[in-house]
Amino acid sequence: MTQVKVLISDSMDPRAAAIFRERGIHVDEITGKTPDELTAIIGDYDGLAIRSATKVTTKILDAATKLKVVGRAGIGVDNVDIPAATAHGVVVMNTPFGNSITTAEHAIALMFALARQLPEADASTQAGKWEKNRFMGVEVTGKTLGLIGAGNIGSIVASRALGLKMKVVAFDPFLTPERAVEMGVEKVELEQLLARADFITLHTPLTDQTRNILSRENLAKTKKGVRIINCARGGLIDEAALKDALDSGQVGGAALDVFESEPAKDSPLFNTPNFISTPHLGASTSEAQVNVAIQVAEQMSDYLLLGGVTNAINMPSLSAEEAPRLRPYMALAEKLGSLVGQLAHGSIGCLSIETEGAAAALNNKPITGAVLAGFMRVHSDSVNMVNAPVLAKERGLDVREVRHDREGDYHTLLRVAAKTQAGERAVAGTLFGNATPRLVELFGIKIEADLVGDMLYIVNEDRPGFIGRLGTTLGEAGINIGTFHLGRLGRGDEAVLLLSLDEAVGPEVVRKVEALPGVKMVRPLKF
C-alpha cells in the first residue's frame, strides 16, 4: 500500500508534523515556495496543510492530481479557492475554534489600550516627554460594553468584561433570551446598543448582512465619545466614516486589528488621534498556534486514514455508505434552510425540522446539519454542515427534529419552520424524481418552484394587472425572468410570487417593485 503523503507549506508549530508521523503519514515541511514552485511539487501529495501565506489557486489544484484534502490551521479560508477545490474533489478543512481565547483577549487588550491611551503615552514618554496631564483615561468598571456578535469569541469577551464589572449588552440575531441570561448579558437591538454602549466590540463574520454594520449612519447613532474595537473582520466598519467620526469627536477612540484591505499600508485612519492599529494579531499567541496546528493535523489524518470529516467547509460529515442516498435530501434541506434564513428576519428562537415519508426513515443528523448550514450561511461566512450545529448551540438556538410516520401527499417531505417575533414561518419541499429539490409550500401557501440562482420573492395583493406591471418594471431594468411561480391563499387574498431571474436585482430595482400598487414585501434571494 502506498504511504499517504502530506505537505506542510507554511510555518507551523512542530506538533503538526509530529502528529502526522505518529499516525504513519509521510510529511514534508517545505515552506516559502513561490506559486510556481509549489505547483511543481504538489502533485506528489495527498494532503496540504497551510496557514495564510499559501494561496491554493485553480492552477495549483490543477497540478494536485493526488490531493484529497487541504487543511487550514486557522479560521479564514480566503486564501483557498473553495469552488475550485470542490470541483477537483478536494475537501477543505479549517480549525474554527482553536484561537477563540486568543482573539477575545486581544480585543480586551485593545479596550484597555484605548481606555488609558497606552500607545500614545508610551511614545510620548520614550520621546523624553513627561506629559502626565495630557493622558487622562477612563475606567472600564461600570461602563457598558456593546457586543456585536455573541458567538464563540463574543461570549468569551462578554465573560471577561463581566469579570471587569462592566455591563454587557449584545446584538446577535441568533442569540435567544435564554442564552443571553445564561451569558449574563442583556439582549438588545442594534440601535439600542449604539445608543447605550461606552465601548463597542465586533465579533461577527463578514457577510452581506454585516458588511459596514458600523456605517456612517450607524456611527452617527452611537453615544458621543464611544470607543470601538474590531478584531473580527475588515469590512465591518466604514473606515472613511470612522476617520470622520474620530476627527469630529463622535467616536472617542478606535482600535482595529483588521482592515478592509490587508496588508493595510496606507489606511486613511493612520496617524489619526485616538486611533490604535495592530497587524491582524488576533490569533498570534504561542498557545493558539499550537492549538490550530494540532487540530489541523488530527483532522487531516482522520480524513486521509479513516474517512472521517471534521470542520469541512465544502462537504458534510457523512459515512461512505450513507452519502449517495442522503445527498439529494441534504441538497433539499440546505435550500429550505437558506430560504428561511433569507426570509425570516428578526429574533429566531426555535427552528423545527420535520421529516415525513421516505425522509423520516433516514439519518436525520446530516439533514439537520444541511438545514442549519443553509439557514446560518446568510449571516456567516464560514458555516458548514459540520460546524453549523455547534454555532447554533452557542447562540442558544433551539433546534428540534420531528419525524412523522404518517403518509402525506408526497412520498417524502421536509418542512423547516422558524419561530420569530412575527410568528411561525414555515417552508416545505420534496424531491422530484427522487433527485431534484422542489419547494411545495411557502408560509402556508401552496407553490411549486425550483430554488436556483438569483430569485425575487414578492408578497402582494391578488389584484388584476399586477403581473403585467411587474413584468414591465423588470423589463425596463433589463432583467429577464427565467421562471415564474405564483401561489395564493384564495381569490383576492394575499399572493406570493417567486421569480427566477437571469441576474440579481439591485436596490434601485427593488425600490421600484416595492412602489408598485399592492406590493407588501420584496426580497431578493440567492441560491
GUPA-706296 format. One record per residue (C-alpha): z negated, x negated, y. Coordinates in steps of 0.1 Angstrom, whole numbers, plus 5000, padded with zeros to 4 digits. Layout:
GUPA-706296
ZXY
...
***
This chain:
GUPA-706296
500050005000
501049865034
498049795056
497650005087
498049815120
496649885154
497449705187
494849685215
496949625246
494349645273
491049465278
488449655258
484949595245
484949385213
483249665194
486549845192
488349565173
485249525151
485249885141
488949875131
488349575110
485349725093
487450025083
490149795068
492649825096
494549525108
494149485146
495749265171
494349225206
497349135228
496749215265
498549165297
502049215284
504849345306
506549675296
509549485281
507249255261
505249555248
508449735239
509549435218
506449425196
505249795195
507549875165
505149695141
502149915148
500750255136
498250285164
498050185201
494650155218
494850145256
492850185288
494550245322
496749935325
499350005297
501950265306
503150445275
506650545286
509550705268
511150365265
508050225247
507850535225
511550505215
510750155202
507550255185
509150365152
505950345132
503550475159
501350765149
498550765175
497750645210
494050625218
492950615254
489450465259
488550695288
489351045301
492551015321
495951005303
498150995333
499550665320
500850825288
504051045288
502451335268
505651535263
507551235251
504651135227
504651485213
508451475208
508051155189
505351295167
502651075182
499151205186
497451125220
493651105220
491151035247
487350995250
486451265275
482651235273
482050855270
481550785307
479851105319
476550955328
478150655345
480250875367
477351105375
475150805385
477950675407
478051005426
474250995431
474550625443
477250725469
475051015480
472150775488
474550525504
475750805528
472250935535
471050585546
474250435558
473750135534
477249975536
477249965574
473649845576
474349565551
477449455570
475649455603
472649265590
474748995573
476648955606
473448835622
472649155639
469349335636
470349695646
467249865632
467550155657
471250215650
470950325614
468950655614
469450805579
468351135564
466251215534
467751395504
464451555495
464651925503
468351915511
470952145495
473451985472
476652185467
478252125433
481952205429
482352195391
479452245368
480752105335
479551795317
479351545346
478451815371
475451925350
474251565348
474451535386
472551865390
469751735367
469451415387
469451605420
466751845409
464651535400
465051425436
463651755447
466951885460
468152245459
471352275439
474052545444
477052545422
480552685423
482452705390
484552995377
483352935342
479652905350
477753205338
474453325354
472553245322
473852885321
473052855358
469452955351
469352705322
470652425345
468152525373
470952585399
472052885419
475553005411
477453085443
481053145455
482852865473
482453005508
478653035503
478552675491
480552545520
478252725545
474952615529
475352265515
474051945532
475851735506
478851835486
479951655454
483051735434
483251735396
486351935387
489651835373
492851835395
494852145388
497052375408
493852585415
491652285426
494252075445
492952045481
489952265473
488452105503
491452185525
491452175563
490552535564
487652495539
486352175557
486052385588
483752635570
481252365560
477852315575
478252085605
477351725595
477851785558
478251475537
480951475509
481251275477
484251265453
484051075421
486251315402
489951315410
492051225440
493851525455
490851755455
490351675492
492951695520
492451335531
494151375565
491951675572
488851485561
489751205585
489951455614
486651625603
484851285603
486251205637
485151535651
481651515635
482251835615
481751615584
478851365589
479951125562
482251095532
482250875501
485350855479
485750675446
489150835440
492250885462
495351095461
497450785457
495950485438
495650195442
494650305477
495550025501
496550205533
494550525535
494150685569
490450705561
489950335560
487850205589
486750555599
483050565609
480750705583
483250665555
482550475523
485050395496
484950235461
487950145439
487650415412
484450275398
483050595383
483450465347
482750105355
479550015337
478949805307
477450095288
480350325295
482950065284
481150015251
480850385245
484550465251
485650165231
483550265201
484750625203
488450555206
488250315176
486450565154
488750845164
491950645157
490550515124
489750865112
493150985120
495050685106
493050675074
491851035068
494051255089
491051375110
491851465146
489251445174
489851495211
493551515208
495551605239
498651735222
497651885188
494752095174
492251995147
493852115115
494052015079
497351935063
497152255042
496352495070
498752365096
502052525085
500552875081
498452865112
500952715137
502653035148
499353215151
498052935173
501152955195
500453325200
496753255206
497452995233
499953215251
497553505252
494653285264
496853145291
497953495302
494253605305
493353285323
496153325348
495453695355
491653755350
490253585381
486553575393
483553505372
484153545335
481053575314
482453665280
485753605261
486353815230
488953715204
489753985179
491953945148
493454225128
495654245097
497053915084
495453715112
491953835101
492353655068
492953315083
490653035095
489953165130
488452845144
491852685153
492953025167
489853045189
490452685200
494052775209
492953075229
490352875248
492852585254
495352825269
492653015289
490952705304
494152495309
494652705341
491552525355
491552195337
494051915333
492551765302
491652055280
493052085245
492452285213
489752045202
487652005233
488152355248
485252505228
482952225240
483952275276
483452655272
479952595258
479052365286
479852635311
477952895293
481053105284
480153355257
482953335231
482953605205
485153615174
485753955158
487554025126
488854375118
489654475082
491354795093
495154835092
496854895125
500254945139
501154585134
501054365103
499054115123
497454155157
495453925181
493554065210
491953855238
489554025262
487753875292
484754045308
484954005346
483254145376
486154395378
485754505342
487354405309
490854255310
492454265275
495854155262
497254175226
500054025208
501753995174
504253775156
507853895155
509353805122
506053625113
507053345136
507753445172
504853535196
505253865212
503054045238
502454415229
499654525252
498654425287
495454555303
495754885284
499454935289
501854915261
504554655268
506654425247
507554085261
508153715251
505853485271
508153195280
508852975310
508353105346
507453465348
506353715375
503653975369
503654285392
501454595393
503054875413
503055255418
505655415394
508055545420
511855575421
513755295438
511155015433
513154825406
516254815429
514254695459
512654425437
515954305423
517454285458
514454085471
514653835443
518453815445
518353745482
515953455474
518553315449
516253385419
517853515387
516053755364
516253645327
514453945311
512754255324
509754415307
508254745320
505254945309
503255235325
500255445318
502255765324
504755925346
503955855383
500955635373
500355265377
503055045361
503254675352
506354455352
506854115335
509953935346
511153615331
512853405358
515253115357
512952935382
509552955397
508953175427
507353015458
504653155481
507253295505
508953505478
505653625465
504753745500
508053935503
507454105469
503854195479
505254355510
507454605490
506254965491
503955055463
503154695452
499454645443
499454295428
501854005424
501153685403
503453405393
502953295357
503952985338
504052935300
***
